[in-house]
Amino acid sequence: MQHTSLLDIYRLLYQKRMLIAKVAIGVFILTALISLLLPNQYKATSIFYPASDDMSRPNVIFGLATERTYFYGGNQERDRILSISQSQQLLEGVLSKIDLFTHYKIDKKKSKSVSKVEKIFRKNFKVIRNDLDALELSFIDKDPEVAAAVANCAVNVLDSLTTHMIKLSLNAFVVSLENKVGNTRKEFAALNDSILNLRNTFKLYDTKNQISQISKIITSAKADVAAERARLKMFEDMRNPMRDSIQNVKLRIAGLESKLNSIEGVDSTGENGMGIKQLVTIGPILETMEGYYYTLKAQIAQDDVLLNKLKSAAVAKTPAIHLIERANAPNDKIKPRRSFIVMAATIASVLFMILYLLAKSGLQELESVKH
């Protein structure tokens, strides 16, 4: 069995050079004609940066931020926009503004019309991150005006959807804070009622001063009793005590003790007869309740300010996208690359013919060996 050498292959191809040339020329002409029938495709591109979430913070909106504010977003904001760009909401938003059904000649009434439009849209729509960390949104279409219109519309819808998502988070904070403020107000009202009830029941309107005044009266009364007892002992130690003086001192002591008992035993300012011990017990409790009362009052005021800021931030128009370049109708087509198609098809036809001739020659040689 003879082995085929490179010289044999060369001779075979040289003999069939005209056939290979005819096939290549035929493919070249046919491919050129077909490529001329292919419609031009135009790519419109819009470039933008994601806005930082700081732009939606109440302190930034009202110019009250004390820390550094970032206007351009990072990876988190960028990834969020990339995720939303692949969502069904984006397609629905674009379709609500641009009639792609008519443009693609798809009957909107048919059951799979939306899926057909979506397939074409997804094939021609792309959002990528470029070398400068910006986002490039592009759309390809045979009509350059439509390509630009869809690209710009998609940017607007993307901005709206991203902003809506951020506003949803703010609204969730608003609802949560409203519930907190509502519960705090209920607690504040109940505490206020309890304080008023204690004050009215025990006639305590200025707890510290009332306790202080009563303590001073008790201290003064005890001092007077001690002084009178000392006088009584002095009179009793005299050799010839004066009975009237002793009697007067005893009466004075009895009056002071009676006064002291009335203060320590029963509070004369209370209609229900609250004693000083009760007053000392109730007083600190009431003071604690009043301290908590003012704490709740301050908390409600602080939460009201924050709630108003959040509500204002939730309705404020804040950008989710910083547009760098708006998509314009392109003048140059992006595809088809007709020269590339023709050359690739021609080269492929030549390679195919070479393989075909080699395979055919090999089969003929095999047949001759068998016979």
C-alpha positions in Angstrom: 0.0 0.0 0.0 1.4 3.3 -1.1 1.6 6.2 1.4 0.3 9.6 0.2 2.9 12.3 0.4 2.6 16.1 0.5 3.8 16.1 -3.1 0.8 13.9 -4.1 -1.6 16.2 -2.2 0.0 19.2 -4.0 -0.4 17.5 -7.4 -4.0 16.6 -6.7 -4.9 20.2 -5.6 -3.0 21.6 -8.6 -5.0 19.4 -10.9 -8.2 20.5 -9.3 -7.2 24.2 -9.0 -9.8 25.4 -11.5 -12.6 23.5 -9.7 -11.6 25.0 -6.4 -11.3 28.5 -7.9 -14.8 28.2 -9.5 -16.3 27.1 -6.2 -14.6 29.9 -4.3 -15.7 32.5 -6.9 -19.2 31.2 -6.9 -19.4 31.3 -3.1 -17.8 34.7 -3.1 -20.4 36.1 -5.5 -23.4 34.3 -3.8 -22.3 35.4 -0.3 -21.8 39.0 -1.5 -25.3 39.1 -2.9 -26.8 37.6 0.2 -24.9 40.0 2.4 -26.2 42.9 0.5 -29.7 41.8 1.3 -29.0 41.8 5.1 -30.3 45.0 6.7 -27.8 47.3 8.4 -27.8 47.2 12.2 -27.1 50.4 14.3 -25.9 50.5 17.9 -27.0 53.4 20.1 -25.2 53.8 23.5 -25.9 55.8 26.6 -23.2 56.2 29.3 -24.0 56.9 33.0 -22.8 56.4 36.5 -25.0 55.1 39.4 -25.8 57.7 42.0 -24.9 56.9 45.6 -27.6 56.0 48.1 -26.4 59.0 50.1 -28.4 61.2 47.7 -31.6 59.8 49.2 -30.6 60.3 52.8 -32.7 63.1 54.6 -29.7 64.8 56.0 -28.1 65.1 52.6 -31.4 66.3 51.0 -31.8 69.0 53.6 -28.1 70.0 53.7 -27.6 68.8 57.3 -25.0 66.0 56.7 -22.0 66.3 58.9 -20.0 63.4 57.4 -18.6 63.1 53.9 -21.3 62.6 51.2 -20.7 60.4 48.2 -22.5 61.5 45.0 -21.4 58.6 42.8 -22.3 55.0 43.8 -20.0 52.1 44.3 -20.3 48.4 43.5 -23.5 47.9 45.5 -25.4 50.6 43.5 -23.8 49.4 40.3 -24.8 45.8 40.8 -28.3 46.9 41.7 -28.7 48.7 38.4 -27.3 45.8 36.5 -29.8 43.5 38.2 -32.8 45.8 37.5 -31.6 46.0 33.8 -32.4 42.3 33.5 -35.8 42.5 35.1 -39.2 42.1 33.5 -40.2 45.5 34.8 -37.6 47.2 32.6 -39.0 45.5 29.5 -42.6 46.4 30.5 -41.6 50.0 31.1 -40.0 50.3 27.7 -42.9 48.6 25.9 -45.3 51.0 27.7 -43.5 54.0 26.0 -42.3 52.5 22.7 -44.4 50.3 20.5 -41.9 47.6 19.6 -44.7 45.2 18.6 -45.5 47.3 15.5 -41.8 47.9 14.9 -41.0 44.2 14.8 -44.2 43.4 12.9 -45.5 41.2 15.7 -49.3 40.8 16.3 -49.8 42.0 19.9 -53.1 40.0 20.2 -51.3 36.6 19.8 -50.5 34.7 22.9 -46.7 34.5 22.5 -46.3 38.1 21.2 -44.7 39.4 24.4 -42.2 36.5 24.6 -41.2 37.1 20.9 -40.7 40.8 21.5 -38.8 40.0 24.7 -36.5 37.6 22.9 -35.6 40.2 20.2 -35.2 42.9 22.9 -32.9 40.8 25.1 -30.8 39.9 22.1 -30.2 43.6 21.1 -30.2 45.1 24.6 -27.1 45.2 26.9 -25.8 47.0 29.9 -22.1 46.5 30.7 -19.5 48.0 33.0 -16.7 49.8 31.1 -13.1 50.3 31.9 -13.9 53.6 33.7 -16.4 51.9 36.0 -19.3 53.6 34.2 -22.3 51.7 32.9 -22.9 51.6 29.1 -26.5 50.8 28.0 -26.8 50.0 24.4 -29.5 48.9 22.0 -29.1 47.6 18.4 -31.7 48.1 15.7 -31.9 48.4 11.9 -33.4 51.9 12.5 -30.8 54.2 14.1 -33.6 56.5 15.4 -35.4 53.6 17.1 -32.1 52.4 18.5 -31.4 55.8 20.2 -35.0 56.1 21.3 -35.1 52.7 23.0 -31.7 53.3 24.6 -32.7 56.6 26.1 -36.1 55.2 27.2 -34.4 52.3 28.9 -32.1 54.7 30.8 -35.2 56.7 32.0 -37.0 53.5 33.0 -34.0 52.2 34.8 -33.6 55.4 36.7 -37.3 55.3 37.7 -37.2 51.7 38.8 -34.0 52.2 40.8 -35.4 55.3 42.5 -38.7 53.5 43.2 -36.8 50.7 44.9 -34.9 53.2 47.1 -38.2 55.0 47.9 -39.7 51.7 48.9 -37.0 51.3 51.5 -37.5 54.9 52.8 -41.3 54.3 53.0 -40.7 51.1 55.0 -38.6 53.2 57.4 -41.5 55.8 57.5 -44.1 53.1 58.4 -41.8 51.6 61.0 -41.1 55.0 62.6 -44.8 56.0 62.4 -45.7 52.8 64.4 -43.0 53.6 66.9 -44.2 57.2 67.4 -47.7 56.0 67.7 -46.8 53.5 70.4 -44.7 56.1 72.2 -47.6 58.6 72.1 -49.9 56.0 73.7 -47.4 55.2 76.4 -46.9 59.0 76.9 -50.7 59.6 77.3 -51.1 56.7 79.7 -48.1 58.0 81.8 -49.5 61.5 81.8 -52.9 60.2 83.1 -51.1 58.2 85.8 -49.1 61.3 86.9 -52.2 63.5 87.0 -54.1 60.9 89.0 -51.3 60.7 91.6 -51.1 64.5 91.8 -54.8 64.9 92.3 -55.1 62.0 94.7 -52.2 63.0 97.0 -52.3 66.8 96.3 -48.7 66.6 95.0 -48.1 69.5 92.6 -44.5 70.3 93.4 -43.1 67.1 95.0 -39.6 68.3 95.8 -40.7 71.6 97.4 -43.5 70.0 99.3 -41.3 67.3 100.8 -38.6 69.9 101.5 -41.0 72.3 103.2 -42.5 69.5 105.4 -39.0 68.3 106.3 -38.1 71.8 107.4 -41.2 72.1 109.5 -40.5 68.7 111.1 -36.9 69.5 111.8 -37.9 72.9 113.2 -40.6 71.4 115.4 -38.3 68.7 116.7 -35.7 71.4 117.5 -38.3 73.4 119.4 -39.4 70.3 121.3 -35.8 69.6 122.3 -35.3 73.2 123.4 -38.5 73.2 125.5 -37.6 70.0 127.2 -34.2 71.4 128.0 -36.0 74.5 129.6 -38.4 72.1 131.5 -35.5 70.2 133.0 -33.8 73.4 133.9 -36.9 74.7 135.7 -37.4 71.3 137.5 -33.8 71.3 138.7 -34.3 74.7 140.4 -34.6 74.6 144.2 -37.7 76.8 144.1 -39.2 76.1 140.7 -41.9 78.3 139.4 -45.0 76.2 138.9 -46.5 78.5 136.3 -43.4 78.5 134.2 -43.2 74.7 134.4 -46.8 74.4 133.4 -46.4 76.8 130.5 -43.3 74.9 129.3 -45.2 71.6 129.5 -48.1 73.0 127.6 -45.7 74.4 125.0 -44.1 71.0 124.6 -47.5 69.3 124.3 -48.5 71.8 121.6 -45.2 71.2 119.7 -45.6 67.4 120.0 -49.1 67.6 118.8 -48.0 69.6 115.8 -45.2 67.2 115.1 -47.6 64.2 115.3 -50.0 65.9 113.0 -47.2 66.3 110.5 -45.6 62.9 110.9 -48.8 61.0 111.3 -51.2 62.7 108.9 -50.5 65.1 106.1 -52.6 68.2 106.7 -52.4 69.0 103.0 -54.0 65.7 101.9 -57.7 65.2 102.0 -57.2 61.4 102.4 -54.8 61.8 105.3 -51.6 60.8 103.7 -48.7 60.5 106.2 -45.2 61.9 105.7 -43.9 58.4 105.2 -46.3 57.9 102.4 -45.3 61.2 101.0 -41.7 60.2 101.0 -42.6 56.9 99.4 -44.9 58.3 96.7 -42.7 61.4 96.0 -39.7 59.5 94.5 -42.0 57.3 92.4 -43.8 60.4 91.1 -40.4 62.0 90.3 -39.3 58.9 88.4 -42.5 58.9 86.5 -42.1 62.6 85.7 -38.5 62.0 84.5 -39.7 59.3 82.2 -42.5 61.6 81.1 -40.0 64.2 79.9 -37.8 61.5 78.3 -40.8 60.3 76.3 -41.7 63.8 75.4 -38.2 64.5 74.1 -38.2 61.2 72.2 -41.5 62.0 70.5 -40.2 65.4 69.4 -37.0 63.9 68.1 -38.9 61.1 66.2 -41.4 63.7 64.8 -38.5 65.7 63.3 -36.9 62.5 61.8 -40.3 61.3 60.6 -41.0 64.6 58.8 -37.5 64.4 57.2 -38.1 60.8 56.1 -41.5 61.7 54.6 -40.0 64.6 52.7 -37.1 62.4 51.5 -39.5 59.8 50.3 -41.3 62.2 48.0 -38.2 64.2 47.0 -36.9 63.8 43.5 -33.5 62.3 43.8 -31.5 60.8 40.9 -30.5 57.2 40.8 -28.4 57.7 37.7 -25.9 60.4 36.7 -26.2 60.6 32.9 -22.8 61.2 31.2 -23.8 60.8 27.6 -27.2 60.5 26.1 -27.7 58.0 23.2 -27.8 59.6 19.8 -28.9 58.1 16.5 -25.7 56.5 15.1 -24.5 57.2 11.6 -22.2 54.1 11.2 -23.6 50.6 11.2 -22.3 48.0 13.6 -23.3 45.0 11.5 -23.4 43.1 9.2 -19.7 43.2 8.4 -20.2 42.2 4.8 -16.5 42.0 3.8 -15.8 39.7 6.8 -18.8 37.5 5.9 -17.8 37.2 2.3 -14.1 36.5 3.1 -15.0 34.0 5.7 -17.4 32.1 3.5 -14.9 32.1 0.6 -12.1 30.8 2.8 -14.4 28.2 4.3 -15.5 27.0 0.8 -11.9 26.6 -0.3 -11.0 24.6 2.8 -14.2 22.5 2.3 -13.2 21.7 -1.3 -9.7 20.7 -0.3 -11.0 18.4 2.4 -13.6 17.0 0.0 -11.0 16.3 -2.8 -8.6 14.7 -0.3 -11.3 12.5 1.1 -12.5 11.6 -2.4 -8.9 10.7 -3.5 -8.4 8.7 -0.4 -11.6 6.7 -1.0 -10.6 6.0 -4.7 -7.2 4.8 -3.6 -8.8 2.5 -1.1 -11.1 1.1 -3.7 -8.1 0.4 -6.1 -6.3 -1.5 -3.3 -9.3 -3.7 -2.7 -9.5 -4.6 -6.4 
